[in-house]
Amino acid sequence: MKIREASRRYGVPRRTLQDRLHGRVPEKPTRMGPETILSKEEEQKLVDWMINMAKCGFPLKKDDLLNTVHTIIKEDERKNPFKNGRPGRKWYNLFLKRNPQLAHRTAENISKRRAVITKKSIQKWFATLHECLKQQGVEDILDDPTRILNGDETSFVFCPKTGKVIAPRGYKNVYQIQKGKGKEAITVLLFFSASGEILPPCAVFPIVRPPKDVILSMPEDWFLGKSDNGWMKSDIFFDYMVKGLDNWLLQKNIKKPVLVFVDGHKSHLTMKLNQYCSENQIILYALPPNTTHIMQPADVSVFKPLKSEWSNTLRKWQAKPENVNTVLTKSSFCPLLNELLGNKNLAESIKNGFRKCGLYPFCSDNVDYTKCVQNSLENLSNKAQDHSESKICPEESQLSDFDTATKIIKDIKQDLENCGVDVNTVLSVIEKQKLMLNESVLTIKSYNDTVNELSSSITIKDNDEDSQYMNSSVVPVQENLDENKGNINHGMQTLPNVLIQSTNTISSILTDNLNTPSPIQKTSATNRSINRIGAISSTEWCEFEIKKEEAKQQKQDAKLHTKMAVHDEYAFSRSKFTFTPKPCPACIMVVSTRSMPLMNNVLLSLPSVITVLPFVQKATFY
């Protein structure tokens, strides 16, 4: 197709097509508007830093970013249109628009103990679990989703957060009246199988004697727990495992043994429960400590969407005409939650949770290791260390080798001379080589410094005649540049002979202000030895509980022995003050007032005059 025909058919000016075909217009997309305060490379460096900080558990807020840019601009003395040199809302919004890989997210707080969890420790737990099942000969459990279960307790509030509402613009006092107590909640124990089935839940009410309407409102297969404060207790958990989980396994005709994953809460670690599970082929297996946000399906994919849907269900219930200005009560809680648990999408969320935690299908590679903040910190620290080491000149590192060799030769100088080695000659040769290498290092440093100064304005000359249209900023280099190049290094390659003005460089001030965190130092191990076990089964729990009871009994015996020793000593001290009256007409004794009650018989038997001075804590006999 000819240029004229293409111009006429597509409505593009003929001159524009000719410029494109002859290379008189750069192929890179043009950008409208003024240049940004930070170059494209600097903004990319800033974006990479923010992404790394977020992965390491130190995400930045809007003010953190603006303060960092303000510091860079101030230290670099760059001209900018900002008020007081600090970017504002407009720059921030445009920065996010230029970098769509960044977005506003809500950070989830995790403790320091959760932050030090590593990929290696989780993989070790998987290997230990597989070995434990292999020793018992029950590896087939891992292939049957109905025999793999997980459960935990969570709370459902009566008054969820309001969220965004519609209100008059500029009106400051926007309230929503809460129907009921703001912090009232009910604890519910939920168990799931890897096949997506939900076991009958157990609702724990903060009452000792539940009212009749609460009992009648509960579904038939539900369980009611009674607690003083509404929290999960070991007795409630034991009763549910016996009457709830075990009976459900029998009703569903599920093959035993089954594998039940629980966290390390103290209500799950009782001697009575461990003995029952061992006798009834229920393998209780503890998840790694401080990893429930990574390894527990209930926390990974079930509870969060369940609570979100609970808030929506509660608002819909309150919006009904018959429930306007009505408070959610304990008697209406269970039917409403039972309606929510019947959601069909919940089964798919349960399956995804077991898959994402690597429990079914059993595979440690399915775990989301990006949640292991410690690994991200170590990787970032190693990259920074490698980058700093890469800046060191190889010849410069060899200088330290010469110093080490000189020191060693001087230390063994006597032994070398005994073997006939001329030590002075060897040291002189090493010194000469060191001087030659030192001169080479200084030359390279001088060359690198000069290149860095000119790197922003040097390019290779293009022999094409049309290249002058490709970049309007290309200008010939002055004649004296060749003289400067010759002074850098006679043996080095000469510098190009065309100088351009370029702004795509990264300022050293920007790099200095982008600090990266160091890996988190692990704290000392906890005193509870149960948490130091990476994986623990029901049998091991029994052994642990037996040892704990034995240690407790030993402490009690030692305490009782100490009390008996003190009692014997006290009885001996009392026996020292038992006297037999003597016919002596007068005697003098000095005793403590603590022994005065013991001296009554002695005092009555003495015929002498008695004077008691309690304020000096002494008794004098005449």
C-alpha positions in Angstrom: 0.0 0.0 0.0 1.3 3.4 -0.9 1.7 6.3 1.6 -1.0 8.5 -0.1 -3.5 5.6 -0.1 -2.8 4.7 3.5 -3.2 8.4 4.5 -6.5 8.7 2.7 -7.9 5.4 4.1 -6.9 5.7 7.7 -7.0 9.5 8.0 -3.4 9.9 9.1 -1.4 12.9 7.7 1.0 11.9 4.9 3.9 13.8 6.5 3.4 11.8 9.7 3.6 8.5 7.9 6.7 9.6 6.0 8.5 10.7 9.3 7.7 7.3 10.8 8.9 5.3 7.9 12.2 7.3 7.6 12.9 7.1 11.4 12.6 10.8 12.0 10.4 10.2 15.0 11.5 8.1 18.0 9.6 4.9 18.4 9.3 5.2 22.1 5.9 6.6 23.3 5.9 10.3 23.9 4.9 11.7 27.3 2.8 14.8 27.8 3.4 17.3 30.5 6.5 18.4 32.5 9.1 16.0 33.8 8.6 14.3 37.1 10.6 15.3 40.2 12.0 11.8 40.4 13.3 10.1 37.3 11.7 6.9 36.0 14.6 4.8 37.4 14.3 6.6 40.8 10.6 6.0 41.0 11.1 2.3 40.1 13.7 2.1 42.8 11.3 3.6 45.3 8.5 1.2 44.2 10.8 -1.8 44.6 11.7 -0.6 48.1 8.1 -0.2 49.1 7.2 -3.7 47.8 10.1 -5.3 49.7 9.2 -3.5 52.9 5.6 -4.7 52.6 6.7 -8.3 52.0 8.9 -8.1 55.1 6.1 -7.0 57.4 6.9 -3.2 57.4 4.4 -1.7 55.0 4.6 2.1 54.5 1.8 4.5 54.9 1.1 7.6 52.8 2.9 9.9 55.2 6.0 7.6 55.3 6.3 7.8 51.5 5.8 11.6 51.4 8.3 12.2 54.2 10.9 10.0 52.4 10.5 11.9 49.1 10.6 15.2 51.0 13.9 14.2 52.6 15.4 13.1 49.2 14.4 16.4 47.6 15.7 18.5 50.5 19.1 16.7 50.7 19.5 16.7 47.0 18.5 20.4 46.7 16.2 19.8 43.8 13.9 22.4 42.5 10.2 21.5 43.0 6.8 23.1 42.9 5.7 21.6 46.2 4.8 23.7 49.3 7.6 23.6 51.8 9.3 21.0 49.5 6.9 18.2 50.6 4.7 16.5 48.0 1.0 16.7 48.4 -2.1 14.7 47.6 -1.9 15.4 43.8 1.6 14.0 43.5 0.7 11.0 45.6 -2.4 10.1 43.5 -0.4 10.5 40.2 2.5 8.4 41.7 0.0 5.6 42.4 -1.4 6.0 38.9 2.0 5.7 37.3 2.7 2.6 39.4 -0.4 0.4 39.3 1.5 -2.4 41.1 0.9 -0.4 44.3 -2.5 -0.3 46.0 -4.1 0.6 49.4 -4.5 -2.5 51.6 -5.4 -3.1 55.2 -2.5 -4.6 57.1 -3.0 -7.5 59.6 -1.1 -7.4 62.8 1.0 -10.4 63.7 3.2 -10.9 66.8 6.9 -11.2 66.8 6.7 -15.0 67.5 4.6 -15.4 64.3 7.1 -13.3 62.4 10.1 -15.6 63.1 8.4 -18.7 61.6 10.4 -20.0 58.6 9.7 -22.2 55.7 12.3 -24.7 57.0 10.4 -25.2 60.3 7.1 -25.8 58.5 8.6 -28.4 56.1 10.2 -30.1 59.1 6.7 -30.4 60.7 5.3 -32.0 57.6 8.2 -34.5 57.5 7.7 -35.3 61.2 3.9 -35.9 60.7 4.5 -38.2 57.8 7.1 -40.2 59.7 4.7 -40.4 62.7 1.9 -41.8 60.6 4.2 -44.2 58.8 5.4 -45.6 62.1 1.8 -46.3 63.2 1.0 -47.8 59.8 -1.9 -45.4 59.1 -0.5 -43.4 56.1 -3.8 -44.1 54.2 -5.4 -41.4 56.4 -3.7 -38.7 54.2 -5.6 -40.0 51.1 -9.1 -39.9 52.6 -10.5 -36.3 53.1 -13.3 -37.6 55.4 -10.7 -38.8 58.0 -8.9 -35.4 58.2 -10.5 -32.8 60.4 -9.6 -29.4 61.9 -11.4 -27.2 64.4 -11.1 -24.1 66.5 -13.3 -21.7 68.5 -14.2 -18.2 67.3 -16.5 -15.5 68.5 -19.5 -13.9 66.8 -20.4 -10.3 68.0 -23.9 -9.1 68.4 -23.1 -5.6 67.1 -20.7 -5.7 64.1 -18.8 -2.7 62.9 -20.9 -0.2 60.9 -18.6 0.4 57.9 -19.3 3.2 55.3 -22.7 4.9 55.4 -24.5 7.7 53.5 -24.6 11.0 55.3 -24.7 14.7 54.5 -21.4 16.1 53.1 -19.5 18.0 55.7 -21.6 16.8 58.6 -19.2 15.8 61.4 -21.4 13.9 63.9 -22.5 10.7 62.0 -23.7 8.1 64.5 -25.5 4.7 64.4 -27.4 3.6 67.4 -26.3 0.1 68.5 -29.0 -2.3 69.4 -27.6 -4.1 72.4 -24.2 -4.2 74.1 -21.3 -3.1 71.9 -18.9 -5.9 72.9 -21.2 -8.8 73.6 -20.2 -12.0 71.7 -20.8 -15.7 71.8 -18.0 -18.3 71.5 -18.7 -21.1 69.0 -16.6 -24.2 68.5 -16.6 -25.4 64.9 -15.0 -28.5 63.3 -14.7 -29.3 59.6 -13.5 -32.2 57.5 -11.3 -31.9 54.4 -14.3 -33.1 52.3 -16.1 -29.8 53.2 -18.5 -31.2 55.8 -19.3 -29.1 58.9 -19.8 -31.0 62.2 -22.5 -29.9 64.7 -21.2 -26.8 66.4 -21.0 -26.1 70.1 -22.1 -22.6 71.4 -20.5 -21.5 74.7 -22.8 -19.1 76.6 -21.6 -17.0 79.5 -24.2 -18.5 81.8 -24.2 -21.3 84.4 -28.0 -22.1 84.2 -29.2 -21.5 80.7 -32.7 -20.2 80.3 -35.4 -22.4 78.8 -35.9 -20.2 75.7 -32.1 -20.5 74.8 -32.2 -24.3 75.0 -35.4 -24.6 72.9 -34.0 -22.2 70.3 -31.0 -24.4 69.5 -31.1 -26.8 66.6 -31.4 -30.5 67.6 -27.9 -31.6 66.8 -26.1 -28.5 68.4 -24.3 -28.6 71.7 -24.5 -26.1 74.5 -21.5 -25.1 76.6 -21.7 -23.3 79.9 -18.8 -21.1 81.1 -18.6 -18.3 83.7 -16.9 -15.9 81.2 -18.1 -17.4 77.9 -14.6 -18.7 77.0 -13.7 -22.2 76.0 -12.7 -24.4 78.9 -11.0 -27.8 78.8 -14.1 -29.6 80.2 -16.3 -28.2 77.4 -13.8 -29.2 74.8 -13.5 -32.7 76.2 -17.3 -33.2 76.3 -17.6 -32.0 72.7 -14.9 -34.4 71.5 -16.7 -37.3 73.3 -20.3 -36.5 72.6 -20.0 -34.4 69.4 -17.0 -35.4 67.3 -16.8 -39.1 68.2 -20.6 -39.7 67.8 -20.6 -37.9 64.5 -17.8 -40.2 63.2 -20.0 -43.2 64.3 -23.1 -41.8 62.7 -21.3 -41.1 59.4 -19.7 -44.5 59.5 -16.2 -43.0 59.0 -13.3 -45.3 59.1 -11.0 -45.0 62.1 -8.4 -43.9 63.0 -8.9 -40.2 62.1 -6.5 -37.3 62.1 -7.6 -34.2 64.0 -5.5 -31.0 63.8 -5.8 -28.6 66.6 -3.8 -25.6 67.9 -1.8 -25.6 71.1 -4.4 -23.9 73.3 -4.4 -25.1 76.9 -8.0 -26.3 76.7 -6.9 -28.8 74.1 -4.1 -30.2 76.2 -5.6 -32.3 79.0 -4.6 -35.7 80.2 -8.2 -37.0 80.2 -8.7 -35.9 76.6 -5.5 -37.5 75.4 -6.3 -40.8 77.1 -9.8 -40.9 75.5 -8.4 -40.1 72.0 -5.7 -42.8 72.3 -8.4 -45.4 73.3 -10.8 -44.4 70.6 -8.4 -44.2 67.6 -8.5 -40.4 67.3 -5.1 -39.0 66.5 -4.8 -35.5 67.9 -2.0 -33.7 66.2 -0.8 -30.2 67.2 -0.1 -27.6 64.5 3.3 -25.9 64.7 3.3 -23.1 67.4 2.4 -19.6 66.1 1.5 -20.8 62.6 -2.3 -20.9 62.7 -2.4 -18.0 60.2 -0.5 -20.2 57.8 -1.4 -23.8 58.7 -4.9 -23.9 60.2 -7.7 -24.1 57.6 -10.2 -22.6 60.0 -8.1 -19.4 60.2 -6.9 -19.3 56.6 -10.1 -19.6 54.6 -13.2 -20.2 56.8 -13.6 -17.8 59.7 -12.9 -14.5 57.8 -15.6 -15.0 55.1 -17.9 -16.6 57.7 -17.7 -13.5 60.0 -18.2 -11.2 57.0 -21.3 -13.0 56.0 -22.4 -13.0 59.6 -22.4 -9.2 59.6 -24.4 -9.1 56.4 -26.9 -11.7 57.8 -27.3 -9.7 61.0 -28.0 -6.5 59.2 -30.6 -8.2 57.0 -32.2 -9.6 60.1 -32.3 -6.2 61.8 -33.8 -4.6 58.6 -36.8 -6.9 58.6 -40.0 -5.0 59.7 -40.7 -7.4 62.6 -37.1 -6.8 64.0 -36.9 -3.0 63.8 -35.6 -1.7 67.1 -35.1 -5.3 68.3 -31.9 -6.4 70.0 -30.4 -9.7 69.0 -30.7 -12.0 72.0 -29.1 -15.3 73.0 -32.3 -17.2 72.1 -32.3 -15.8 68.5 -28.5 -16.3 68.0 -28.4 -20.0 67.3 -31.1 -20.1 64.6 -29.5 -17.2 62.8 -26.1 -18.8 62.8 -27.5 -22.1 61.8 -29.0 -20.4 58.7 -25.6 -19.0 57.9 -23.8 -22.3 58.2 -26.1 -23.8 55.6 -24.5 -21.7 52.9 -23.4 -23.9 50.0 -20.3 -21.8 49.3 -18.9 -22.5 52.7 -18.1 -26.1 51.8 -15.9 -24.9 48.9 -14.1 -22.5 51.2 -13.3 -25.3 53.7 -11.8 -27.5 50.9 -9.7 -24.5 49.7 -8.5 -24.0 53.2 -7.2 -27.6 53.6 -5.6 -27.4 50.2 -3.9 -24.0 50.8 -2.5 -25.3 54.2 -1.1 -28.4 52.5 -3.1 -30.8 54.7 -5.2 -32.3 51.9 -3.8 -33.1 49.4 -0.9 -33.6 51.7 1.9 -31.5 50.2 4.1 -29.0 51.9 4.6 -27.1 48.6 1.0 -25.9 48.7 1.6 -23.8 51.8 1.7 -20.0 51.2 5.3 -19.3 52.3 5.0 -15.7 51.4 3.5 -15.3 54.9 6.8 -16.3 56.4 8.1 -12.8 57.0 11.4 -14.0 58.4 12.3 -15.6 55.0 11.5 -12.4 53.2 13.7 -10.4 55.6 16.6 -12.9 55.1 16.3 -12.8 51.3 16.3 -9.1 51.3 19.3 -8.9 53.7 21.2 -11.4 51.5 20.5 -9.4 48.4 21.7 -6.2 50.0 24.9 -8.0 51.3 25.6 -9.5 47.8 25.1 -6.0 46.2 27.5 -4.4 48.6 30.1 -7.2 48.0 29.7 -6.8 44.3 30.8 -3.2 44.6 34.2 -4.3 46.0 36.9 -4.5 43.3 38.5 -8.0 43.0 41.9 -6.5 43.1 41.1 -4.6 46.3 40.1 -7.8 48.0 43.4 -9.4 47.0 45.3 -6.7 48.9 44.1 -8.3 52.2 45.4 -11.6 50.9 48.9 -10.2 50.7 48.7 -8.8 54.2 47.5 -12.2 55.5 50.4 -14.0 53.7 52.9 -11.5 55.1 51.6 -12.0 58.7 51.7 -15.8 58.4 55.3 -15.8 57.0 56.5 -13.6 59.8 54.9 -15.9 62.4 56.7 -19.0 61.0 59.9 -17.2 60.0 62.1 -19.3 62.3 60.8 -22.6 60.9 61.2 -21.4 57.3 64.8 -20.3 58.0 65.5 -23.7 59.5 64.4 -25.3 56.2 66.7 -23.1 54.2 64.1 -20.6 52.9 65.2 -16.9 52.5 62.3 -15.2 54.3 63.4 -11.7 53.5 63.4 -12.4 49.7 59.9 -13.9 49.9 58.6 -10.8 51.8 60.2 -8.4 49.4 58.6 -10.2 46.4 55.2 -10.1 48.2 55.7 -6.4 48.9 56.5 -5.6 45.2 53.4 -7.5 44.0 51.3 -5.7 46.6 52.5 -2.3 45.4 51.8 -3.1 41.8 48.3 -4.3 42.6 47.7 -1.2 44.7 48.6 1.1 41.8 46.2 -0.9 39.6 43.4 -0.4 42.2 44.0 3.3 42.4 44.0 3.6 38.6 40.7 1.7 38.3 39.2 3.8 41.1 40.2 7.0 39.3 38.8 5.7 36.0 35.5 4.6 37.7 35.1 8.0 39.4 35.6 9.8 36.1 33.2 7.5 34.3 30.5 8.0 37.0 30.8 11.8 36.6 30.3 11.5 32.8 27.9 8.6 32.8 24.9 10.8 32.7 26.1 12.5 29.5 27.9 9.9 27.4 26.6 7.8 24.5 28.0 6.2 21.4 27.9 8.2 18.2 25.5 6.9 15.6 26.9 7.0 12.0 23.4 7.2 10.5 22.6 10.6 9.1 19.0 10.5 10.4 20.2 9.8 13.9 20.2 13.5 14.6 16.4 13.4 14.4 16.1 10.6 16.9 17.3 12.7 19.9 17.4 16.4 19.8 19.6 16.6 22.9 22.7 15.1 21.1 25.6 17.6 20.8 29.2 17.1 19.8 31.8 16.8 22.5 34.4 19.6 23.0 37.8 19.0 21.5 39.6 18.9 24.9 37.6 15.9 25.9 40.0 13.6 24.1 42.8 15.0 26.2 40.9 14.2 29.4 40.3 10.7 28.2 43.9 10.1 27.6 44.8 11.1 31.2 42.4 8.5 32.7 44.3 5.4 31.7 46.6 4.7 28.7 45.7 1.1 28.5 41.9 1.5 28.9 39.4 1.8 26.1 38.8 5.4 25.1 35.5 7.1 25.9 32.8 7.8 23.3 32.9 11.1 21.5 29.3 12.2 21.8 27.8 13.8 24.9 24.1 13.9 25.7 22.1 15.3 28.6 20.3 12.5 30.4 18.2 12.6 33.6 17.5 8.8 33.9 19.9 8.3 36.8 19.4 7.2 40.4 20.7 9.7 43.0 22.9 8.3 45.7 20.9 10.3 48.2 17.7 8.4 47.3 19.6 5.1 47.8 20.9 6.2 51.2 17.3 7.0 52.4 15.8 3.6 51.4 16.8 1.6 54.4 15.9 -2.1 54.6 15.1 -3.9 57.9 17.3 -6.6 59.2 16.1 -10.2 60.1 14.2 -10.5 63.4 16.2 -12.0 66.2 14.6 -15.0 67.8 13.8 -14.7 71.5 14.6 -17.3 74.1 12.5 -20.4 74.1 9.3 -20.5 76.2 9.3 -22.4 79.5 6.4 -24.6 78.3 8.2 -27.6 76.8 5.0 -28.6 74.9 5.6 -25.6 72.6 9.1 -26.7 71.8 7.9 -29.8 70.1 7.4 -29.3 66.4 4.7 -31.9 66.1 3.0 -33.9 68.9 0.5 -36.7 68.8 -2.0 -38.0 71.4 0.5 -40.6 72.8 3.2 -37.9 73.2 0.7 -35.7 74.9 -0.1 -38.4 77.4 3.6 -38.8 78.1 4.0 -35.1 78.5 1.0 -34.9 80.9 2.4 -37.8 83.0 5.8 -36.1 83.3 4.1 -32.8 84.2 2.0 -34.5 86.9 5.1 -36.3 88.3 7.1 -33.0 88.4 4.1 -31.3 90.2 3.9 -34.1 92.8 7.7 -33.9 93.4 7.3 -30.1 94.1 4.4 -30.8 96.5 6.5 -33.5 98.3 9.4 -31.1 98.6 7.2 -28.4 100.0 5.7 -30.8 102.5 9.1 -32.0 103.6 10.2 -28.4 104.1 7.2 -27.7 106.2 7.8 -30.8 108.4 11.4 -29.7 108.9 10.3 -26.3 110.1 7.8 -27.8 112.4 10.3 -30.1 114.0 12.7 -27.2 114.5 10.0 -25.2 116.1 9.1 -28.1 118.5 12.7 -28.5 119.4 13.0 -24.7 120.2 9.9 -25.0 122.5 11.5 -27.9 124.4 14.5 -25.8 125.4 12.2 -23.6 127.6 10.8 -26.4 129.7 12.3 -26.0 133.2 12.2 -27.9 136.5 12.2 -25.4 139.5 15.3 -25.5 141.6 15.5 -24.7 145.4 17.7 -21.7 144.5 16.3 -18.7 146.4 17.0 -16.3 143.5 17.9 -16.7 139.9 18.1 -14.4 136.9 16.9 -15.3 133.4 16.5 -13.3 130.2 14.1 -14.6 127.5 12.3 -13.2 124.6 8.6 -12.2 124.8 7.8 -14.8 122.2 8.6 -17.4 124.9 6.6 -15.8 127.7 3.6 -18.0 127.3 5.8 -21.0 127.7 7.2 -19.7 131.0 3.9 -19.6 132.9 4.4 -22.8 134.9 8.0 -21.8 135.8 7.0 -18.3 136.9 4.2 -19.6 139.1 6.5 -22.1 140.8 9.2 -19.5 141.7 8.8 -17.9 145.2 10.7 -14.7 144.2 9.4 -11.3 143.1 8.8 -11.0 139.3 9.1 -7.9 137.2 8.1 -8.0 133.5 9.2 -5.3 131.1 7.5 -5.9 127.8 8.7 -2.7 126.2 12.3 -4.0 126.3 11.1 -7.5 125.3 12.8 -9.0 128.4 11.7 -10.6 131.6 13.9 -10.3 134.7 13.6 -12.7 137.7 14.9 -11.7 141.2 
